Amino acid sequence: MTATNATSPKPIIIIGAGMAGLTCANYLHRAGRAVLVLEADEAVGGRVRTDLTPDGFRLDRGFQVLLTKYPEVQRLLDYGALQLRAFRSGAVIRLENSRETTLQNPLQQPMAAFSALTAPIGTLPDKLRILSFVQKIQGQTSEQLLSQPSVDTLTYLRRYGWSEQIINRFFRPFFGGVFLDRELTTASNFFEFVFQQFVRGEAAVPALGMQQIPEQLAARLPAGTVRLNTKVEAIDGQIIRLQNGETLEAAAVVVAVDGEAAARLLPTSRQPVATAWRRTTCTYFAADHSPARADKLLRLNASPASLAHNVAFPSDVAPDYAPAGRTLISVSTHGSQTLTDDELTARLRPELTAWFGPEAAAWQHLSTYHIPHALPQYVAGQPAHQPLRLAENLFRCGDYTAYPSLNAAMASGREVAELLLSAHLSS
């Protein structure tokens, strides 16, 4: 639709076909509103994308999982159609002395997981505190947890009384991996929320990769609603100017790109947007068989000096992530690092060999993804909800307006749709 088209109502134009934008579009379409989604990339999904290699490996752009009890996810997604495959609750932790210990259901069944007094993860009081903490957060809603005053997670853990041993051997490798923040500077109210999600639900992936999630939402929209390879150059009121020179007129504009891209599009007089990010690097390998014995457990590294922070075997959980007879291995390295792909792979191999045996030296390197904008930072004191309406007909959504998660992205998209549906927009 162009600015000169007077035969049909002006659409609500959503810039960005990531999870926030597609969620917003779905709720608006359900309510009968005309919607147009503009996406600069060649596919929908934003940060939730999956690449298919010529030999049949499915590589998510960074190791990602879907937490099945996220409230917004349950509202909108069809789990059956996604054919979700769940990791087992628990982890195999590699300790600083190269020993391994396995935690079965440490969050869902804390006393069963930590029952052995000799388990080298924490003290008996630590294990009892896990139980009391689970009971504490289970009595609250997600919104109650997120609205609480916060400190950084590390300070919170210490104040709660957990020992340095359990902090360094469980909380840092597990939640440091979730937050991409091994220093645990992430806000404690978000830690409580995420802990609750792991207690209540499962960590899963769609059978055919994480991109199936945004593609499911896009498929529910009428043909032609999403325009790919369409980059927005500027926003002038309700006029959208594209990079190719085309102009579009909107009933309202929703900026659903990430915080950094939003800062380029939004006028400087509007609400500030977040531009601080957590970084991660995901290196994929292929092997002829799984060294994990298909136990469906995540591998965590408690050693702070290691590059391999966590290792997963997605094809053990969802076999279609790899061609028949092969195994896909995902190795995550968090934070900033300046190594080339070849240098990083060379540095990872001896760590992986020491961890998984000499066969790891022969694992086939498939691809390396450097993701500088993996998650927006969420620190103590940061509001869990930033303004979504910036002007009469200008809105924004995305997890950077709240807290770093798929749930927040989808919640902000739904909330913007509700604001639009309650507004009286001229057509």
Backbone torsions as a table, in degrees:
resi	resn	phi	psi	omega
1	MET	NA	136.0	179.1
2	THR	-112.8	172.7	-178.3
3	ALA	-65.8	-19.0	-177.0
4	THR	-94.7	-1.9	-177.9
5	ASN	-82.7	110.1	-176.7
6	ALA	-108.1	6.7	-174.4
7	THR	-89.6	-12.4	-179.2
8	SER	-139.9	157.6	-178.4
9	PRO	-63.1	146.5	176.5
10	LYS	-66.0	137.3	-179.5
11	PRO	-82.5	161.2	163.1
12	ILE	-78.1	121.2	-176.8
13	ILE	-98.2	125.4	178.7
14	ILE	-109.1	123.8	-179.2
15	ILE	-97.7	108.0	-179.3
16	GLY	114.9	123.4	179.9
17	ALA	-108.2	41.9	169.7
18	GLY	-84.6	-166.3	-174.8
19	MET	-65.7	-36.9	179.9
20	ALA	-67.7	-47.9	-178.2
21	GLY	-65.0	-42.2	-179.6
22	LEU	-68.7	-35.9	176.0
23	THR	-63.1	-47.2	178.0
24	CYS	-58.1	-46.1	-179.3
25	ALA	-61.9	-39.1	-179.7
26	ASN	-63.9	-45.4	-179.6
27	TYR	-67.8	-37.1	177.7
28	LEU	-67.0	-43.1	179.0
29	HIS	-62.6	-41.8	177.2
30	ARG	-56.1	-34.7	-177.7
31	ALA	-87.4	3.5	175.9
32	GLY	86.8	13.8	179.4
33	ARG	-88.1	144.1	175.9
34	ALA	-74.3	130.0	-175.0
35	VAL	-133.0	142.9	171.6
36	LEU	-132.3	126.2	-179.0
37	VAL	-110.3	125.3	-179.3
38	LEU	-107.4	123.7	-178.1
39	GLU	-125.6	125.4	-178.2
40	ALA	-71.7	-27.2	-175.7
41	ASP	-84.8	177.6	-177.2
42	GLU	-87.3	-2.9	-179.5
43	ALA	-151.7	161.8	177.7
44	VAL	-80.4	164.6	172.9
45	GLY	125.9	-27.9	-176.6
46	GLY	62.3	-118.5	179.2
47	ARG	-81.6	-5.0	-179.3
48	VAL	-104.1	86.2	-175.1
49	ARG	-133.5	153.7	178.8
50	THR	-134.4	131.2	176.3
51	ASP	-104.3	138.7	177.3
52	LEU	-104.1	118.6	-179.4
53	THR	-78.2	160.5	179.8
54	PRO	-57.7	-28.5	-179.2
55	ASP	-96.6	10.6	167.6
56	GLY	98.9	13.3	174.2
57	PHE	-87.5	140.5	176.3
58	ARG	-104.2	115.9	-174.7
59	LEU	-112.8	106.0	171.9
60	ASP	-66.9	144.3	-178.8
61	ARG	-79.4	81.8	-172.1
62	GLY	97.2	140.7	-179.6
63	PHE	-65.7	123.2	-177.4
64	GLN	-138.0	151.8	172.9
65	VAL	-136.4	160.7	174.4
66	LEU	-104.3	122.4	175.6
67	LEU	-85.9	114.6	-164.3
68	THR	-70.7	-16.6	179.6
69	LYS	-99.1	9.0	172.0
70	TYR	-54.0	127.3	-177.4
71	PRO	-58.3	-43.7	-177.1
72	GLU	-70.1	-35.7	179.0
73	VAL	-62.7	-42.3	180.0
74	GLN	-66.7	-29.0	178.7
75	ARG	-64.3	-35.9	-162.6
76	LEU	-119.7	-31.3	-171.9
77	LEU	-88.7	150.3	174.2
78	ASP	-98.8	99.6	-176.2
79	TYR	-64.1	-38.1	-179.2
80	GLY	-60.9	-43.0	180.0
81	ALA	-67.1	-31.9	178.6
82	LEU	-74.9	-16.4	-177.3
83	GLN	51.3	59.7	-176.1
84	LEU	-62.9	140.5	176.2
85	ARG	-123.1	124.3	-170.7
86	ALA	-100.7	140.7	165.5
87	PHE	-71.0	152.2	172.5
88	ARG	-71.3	145.2	176.6
89	SER	-73.1	118.8	-177.5
90	GLY	140.7	-174.2	-179.2
91	ALA	-164.9	155.2	169.6
92	VAL	-102.3	120.3	-174.9
93	ILE	-108.0	126.6	174.7
94	ARG	-91.0	117.7	-175.8
95	LEU	-83.0	172.7	-176.5
96	GLU	-62.2	-27.8	-179.4
97	ASN	-91.2	14.0	178.4
98	SER	75.2	-1.0	172.3
99	ARG	-71.9	157.7	176.1
100	GLU	-118.2	146.9	172.0
101	THR	-137.7	142.4	-177.2
102	THR	-106.9	128.3	176.1
103	LEU	-107.1	116.2	176.7
104	GLN	-93.4	122.8	177.1
105	ASN	48.8	53.0	-176.1
106	PRO	-67.0	-22.0	-179.3
107	LEU	-101.3	-39.1	-177.5
108	GLN	-79.8	-33.0	177.6
109	GLN	-132.8	72.2	-169.9
110	PRO	-60.1	-39.8	-177.1
111	MET	-73.0	-32.2	176.1
112	ALA	-66.9	-40.1	-177.3
113	ALA	-69.5	-37.6	-174.3
114	PHE	-106.2	20.7	-171.4
115	SER	-68.0	-33.3	-177.4
116	ALA	-71.9	120.2	-178.2
117	LEU	-63.7	-23.4	-177.8
118	THR	-89.5	-2.6	179.2
119	ALA	-59.2	127.0	-172.1
120	PRO	-83.5	41.7	-177.7
121	ILE	-109.7	-41.2	-178.7
122	GLY	-162.3	172.1	179.3
123	THR	-81.3	169.6	175.8
124	LEU	-59.0	-45.4	175.5
125	PRO	-57.7	-36.3	176.0
126	ASP	-57.7	-45.3	-176.7
127	LYS	-67.1	-37.1	176.7
128	LEU	-68.0	-34.5	178.3
129	ARG	-67.8	-33.9	175.2
130	ILE	-58.2	-46.1	-179.3
131	LEU	-62.3	-46.9	-178.8
132	SER	-65.8	-34.4	-180.0
133	PHE	-68.3	-41.7	176.8
134	VAL	-58.8	-44.6	179.1
135	GLN	-63.2	-37.3	-179.6
136	LYS	-63.6	-51.0	-174.9
137	ILE	-75.6	-24.9	178.7
138	GLN	-68.5	-20.5	179.8
139	GLY	-86.5	6.9	-177.2
140	GLN	-127.2	154.0	174.7
141	THR	-80.3	164.7	177.3
142	SER	-58.9	-42.5	-179.2
143	GLU	-64.8	-37.6	177.5
144	GLN	-62.9	-41.8	179.0
145	LEU	-64.2	-45.3	-175.5
146	LEU	-71.6	-22.8	-178.1
147	SER	-87.4	-3.5	-177.9
148	GLN	-74.0	151.2	172.0
149	PRO	-59.4	148.1	-173.8
150	SER	-129.7	156.9	165.0
151	VAL	-125.1	-178.5	174.3
152	ASP	-69.4	153.2	-173.8
153	THR	-60.9	-39.8	-179.2
154	LEU	-60.9	-45.2	177.3
155	THR	-61.5	-41.8	-179.7
156	TYR	-60.9	-46.0	-179.2
157	LEU	-61.1	-42.2	-179.7
158	ARG	-67.6	-40.7	179.3
159	ARG	-66.0	-32.2	-179.9
160	TYR	-70.1	-20.5	174.7
161	GLY	109.8	3.3	179.1
162	TRP	-70.5	146.1	-177.9
163	SER	-76.2	162.4	176.4
164	GLU	-63.3	-29.0	-179.5
165	GLN	-63.8	-48.8	-178.4
166	ILE	-73.2	-30.3	175.2
167	ILE	-62.2	-47.3	-175.4
168	ASN	-77.4	-28.5	-174.6
169	ARG	-99.5	-15.6	177.8
170	PHE	-125.7	-58.2	-172.2
171	PHE	-66.4	-43.3	179.5
172	ARG	-63.0	-52.8	-178.2
173	PRO	-68.0	-35.3	-177.2
174	PHE	-78.6	-62.0	-176.5
175	PHE	-77.1	-25.7	171.6
176	GLY	-61.2	-34.1	175.8
177	GLY	-71.8	-39.7	178.2
178	VAL	-64.2	-43.9	-176.8
179	PHE	-85.6	-10.4	-169.7
180	LEU	57.4	40.9	-170.9
181	ASP	-152.4	84.3	-177.3
182	ARG	-71.0	-15.5	175.6
183	GLU	-79.3	-10.6	178.0
184	LEU	57.9	44.1	174.5
185	THR	-84.6	-7.1	178.5
186	THR	-61.9	147.8	-175.5
187	ALA	-61.2	141.4	-175.2
188	SER	-69.2	-28.3	178.4
189	ASN	-67.3	-32.4	175.6
190	PHE	-71.9	-37.2	174.5
191	PHE	-56.6	-46.0	179.7
192	GLU	-61.9	-42.8	179.4
193	PHE	-61.3	-47.7	-177.7
194	VAL	-66.9	-40.4	176.8
195	PHE	-57.1	-44.7	179.5
196	GLN	-60.4	-39.0	-179.3
197	GLN	-65.7	-38.1	177.8
198	PHE	-69.6	-34.2	178.0
199	VAL	-66.9	-42.4	-172.4
200	ARG	-82.7	-30.3	-172.2
201	GLY	-133.4	-160.6	-177.9
202	GLU	-117.7	158.9	170.8
203	ALA	-99.9	118.2	-170.9
204	ALA	-136.2	166.7	172.5
205	VAL	-132.4	147.4	171.9
206	PRO	-64.0	150.8	-176.1
207	ALA	-56.7	-32.1	-176.1
208	LEU	-110.0	20.2	175.3
209	GLY	106.4	158.7	-174.3
210	MET	-63.2	-26.2	-179.0
211	GLN	-65.9	-16.3	176.4
212	GLN	-60.8	-24.8	-178.9
213	ILE	-67.5	-57.9	177.3
214	PRO	-64.9	-31.9	179.3
215	GLU	-66.0	-32.7	176.0
216	GLN	-63.0	-42.5	179.1
217	LEU	-67.7	-41.1	-179.8
218	ALA	-64.8	-35.3	-177.4
219	ALA	-67.7	-18.9	179.5
220	ARG	-82.5	-8.5	-179.0
221	LEU	-91.5	151.0	178.6
222	PRO	-59.0	151.4	178.1
223	ALA	-56.0	136.2	178.8
224	GLY	88.7	-5.7	179.9
225	THR	-67.7	-38.5	-179.5
226	VAL	-101.2	121.1	175.9
227	ARG	-105.1	113.0	179.1
228	LEU	-85.7	167.7	179.6
229	ASN	51.5	39.4	-176.8
230	THR	-126.1	97.8	-175.6
231	LYS	-93.2	131.7	177.7
232	VAL	-86.0	129.4	180.0
233	GLU	-89.5	-40.9	-176.3
234	ALA	-161.5	158.3	174.6
235	ILE	-117.5	126.1	178.3
236	ASP	-127.1	91.0	-174.9
237	GLY	65.9	-118.8	178.6
238	GLN	-103.1	14.6	176.6
239	ILE	-105.0	128.6	177.5
240	ILE	-106.4	126.0	176.4
241	ARG	-106.3	123.8	-179.0
242	LEU	-89.0	162.9	-179.5
243	GLN	-62.2	-30.5	-179.4
244	ASN	-81.3	4.1	178.5
245	GLY	95.6	-12.2	179.2
246	GLU	-69.5	146.2	174.2
247	THR	-118.6	145.9	179.6
248	LEU	-129.3	142.7	178.2
249	GLU	-108.6	134.5	-174.4
250	ALA	-119.4	150.0	169.2
251	ALA	-70.4	-32.9	175.0
252	ALA	-160.2	158.9	-177.8
253	VAL	-120.5	132.3	175.4
254	VAL	-117.8	118.8	177.8
255	VAL	-91.7	107.7	-173.9
256	ALA	-118.5	31.2	174.8
257	VAL	-95.1	176.0	-178.5
258	ASP	-71.4	170.9	-172.7
259	GLY	-57.9	-40.4	-178.3
260	GLU	-68.0	-44.1	177.8
261	ALA	-66.2	-36.8	178.0
262	ALA	-62.8	-37.0	179.8
263	ALA	-62.6	-30.1	178.5
264	ARG	-76.1	-30.5	-175.2
265	LEU	-90.9	-33.5	-174.3
266	LEU	-82.8	144.4	175.3
267	PRO	-59.5	146.4	-177.5
268	THR	-64.8	-19.9	180.0
269	SER	-76.5	-11.0	-178.0
270	ARG	-81.4	-180.0	-178.2
271	GLN	-57.5	141.4	178.3
272	PRO	-65.1	151.8	178.6
273	VAL	-120.3	153.1	-177.7
274	ALA	-75.9	138.9	178.0
275	THR	-130.3	6.3	178.9
276	ALA	-92.4	132.4	-170.8
277	TRP	-129.9	152.5	166.9
278	ARG	-91.1	140.2	-178.5
279	ARG	-108.3	152.9	171.8
280	THR	-152.3	159.1	174.4
281	THR	-128.7	131.9	-179.6
282	CYS	-117.3	120.2	179.5
283	THR	-110.7	124.2	-178.6
284	TYR	-103.4	136.6	174.6
285	PHE	-125.3	160.7	173.9
286	ALA	-124.0	145.2	178.6
287	ALA	-138.6	164.8	180.0
288	ASP	-78.1	-22.3	174.9
289	HIS	-154.0	164.0	-175.3
290	SER	-85.7	126.1	174.1
291	PRO	-75.0	-5.8	-178.1
292	ALA	-90.6	0.0	179.5
293	ARG	57.8	30.2	177.1
294	ALA	53.5	36.2	-179.0
295	ASP	-81.7	-7.6	175.6
296	LYS	63.0	28.0	177.7
297	LEU	-107.4	142.5	174.4
298	LEU	-74.3	144.3	174.8
299	ARG	-101.0	127.3	-179.6
300	LEU	-116.9	143.5	-179.4
301	ASN	-111.6	117.8	-179.4
302	ALA	-84.8	-7.4	-178.7
303	SER	-78.7	119.3	-176.8
304	PRO	-68.9	-19.7	-177.0
305	ALA	-86.6	-5.5	-175.0
306	SER	-82.5	148.8	173.7
307	LEU	-82.3	-34.7	179.4
308	ALA	-82.4	98.4	-176.2
309	HIS	-82.6	-42.6	172.6
310	ASN	-148.1	150.2	-176.3
311	VAL	-128.6	135.4	178.2
312	ALA	-132.2	157.2	178.5
313	PHE	-122.3	78.5	-173.1
314	PRO	-56.3	-34.2	-177.8
315	SER	-73.1	-16.9	172.3
316	ASP	-69.5	-29.2	-178.6
317	VAL	-90.6	-47.0	-179.3
318	ALA	-125.3	97.6	-172.2
319	PRO	-56.7	-27.1	-178.5
320	ASP	-73.3	-3.2	173.5
321	TYR	-69.5	-14.9	-179.8
322	ALA	-138.1	152.9	174.5
323	PRO	-66.3	160.4	-177.2
324	ALA	-54.6	133.7	177.5
325	GLY	82.8	3.2	179.2
326	ARG	-121.7	162.0	179.2
327	THR	-124.0	136.4	175.9
328	LEU	-100.1	134.0	-178.0
329	ILE	-123.8	128.1	179.7
330	SER	-112.2	125.7	179.6
331	VAL	-120.5	121.8	-177.1
332	SER	-105.6	134.9	175.2
333	THR	-123.7	118.3	-173.9
334	HIS	-97.3	158.3	177.2
335	GLY	85.8	-177.0	-177.3
336	SER	-83.3	133.9	173.4
337	GLN	-149.4	146.9	-171.2
338	THR	-107.5	11.9	-178.5
339	LEU	-73.2	147.0	170.7
340	THR	-71.5	168.6	178.7
341	ASP	-58.3	-43.7	-179.7
342	ASP	-65.7	-41.7	179.5
343	GLU	-65.1	-42.0	179.6
344	LEU	-64.2	-45.0	179.1
345	THR	-60.5	-42.7	179.7
346	ALA	-64.5	-35.9	178.9
347	ARG	-74.0	-33.0	-178.7
348	LEU	-72.2	-34.6	-172.3
349	ARG	-57.3	-47.7	179.2
350	PRO	-65.1	-33.6	175.6
351	GLU	-63.7	-44.9	-178.4
352	LEU	-69.5	-34.1	177.6
353	THR	-66.6	-42.1	177.3
354	ALA	-65.4	-28.6	-176.8
355	TRP	-84.5	-46.5	-170.1
356	PHE	-114.2	0.0	177.4
357	GLY	103.1	170.8	-173.3
358	PRO	-61.0	-22.2	179.6
359	GLU	-62.4	-26.8	-178.1
360	ALA	-62.5	-24.9	178.8
361	ALA	-64.6	-23.2	-177.6
362	ALA	-102.2	3.6	178.1
363	TRP	-58.7	139.4	179.9
364	GLN	-80.5	123.5	176.3
365	HIS	-75.8	124.7	-178.8
366	LEU	-97.4	-51.5	-175.4
367	SER	-168.0	156.4	175.3
368	THR	-127.7	129.3	178.6
369	TYR	-111.6	118.7	172.9
370	HIS	-96.6	121.1	-172.8
371	ILE	-123.2	88.9	-177.6
372	PRO	-70.0	-24.9	-179.7
373	HIS	-114.5	60.8	-177.4
374	ALA	-77.2	-48.4	179.7
375	LEU	-143.0	138.0	171.3
376	PRO	-68.1	142.7	178.1
377	GLN	-68.4	145.1	177.4
378	TYR	-136.7	105.0	-171.9
379	VAL	-111.8	168.0	-178.0
380	ALA	-56.1	135.7	179.4
381	GLY	88.8	-11.2	179.6
382	GLN	-74.9	134.6	-178.4
383	PRO	-67.6	143.5	178.5
384	ALA	-77.4	-10.3	179.1
385	HIS	-143.2	115.7	173.6
386	GLN	-99.5	160.1	-178.6
387	PRO	-58.5	136.6	179.2
388	LEU	-102.7	-24.5	177.4
389	ARG	-97.5	119.4	-175.5
390	LEU	-101.6	-24.7	178.2
391	ALA	-158.3	-179.1	-174.4
392	GLU	-54.9	-42.7	-177.6
393	ASN	-125.6	28.8	-179.5
394	LEU	-130.2	125.6	-176.0
395	PHE	-133.4	164.4	174.5
396	ARG	-140.6	154.7	173.5
397	CYS	-152.0	160.9	-176.7
398	GLY	146.0	158.1	-176.3
399	ASP	-67.7	-18.9	178.2
400	TYR	-67.4	-17.3	177.1
401	THR	-82.7	-4.0	-177.1
402	ALA	-138.4	-100.4	-178.4
403	TYR	-140.6	157.5	-167.3
404	PRO	-79.5	95.4	178.2
405	SER	-168.4	160.3	172.9
406	LEU	-59.9	-37.5	179.8
407	ASN	-60.3	-45.3	-179.1
408	ALA	-66.8	-39.3	177.8
409	ALA	-59.8	-46.3	-178.2
410	MET	-70.6	-37.1	178.2
411	ALA	-62.4	-43.8	-179.4
412	SER	-65.5	-36.5	176.6
413	GLY	-64.2	-43.4	178.1
414	ARG	-64.3	-43.1	-177.3
415	GLU	-64.8	-37.6	176.1
416	VAL	-65.8	-41.2	177.1
417	ALA	-59.5	-41.4	178.9
418	GLU	-65.0	-38.6	175.9
419	LEU	-62.6	-43.0	-179.7
420	LEU	-66.2	-40.1	-178.1
421	LEU	-70.5	-23.9	177.6
422	SER	-88.0	-10.7	-178.8
423	ALA	-89.5	160.8	176.3
424	HIS	-106.3	97.5	-177.2
425	LEU	-99.0	136.2	177.2
426	SER	-76.8	144.7	178.8
427	SER	-103.8	NA	NA
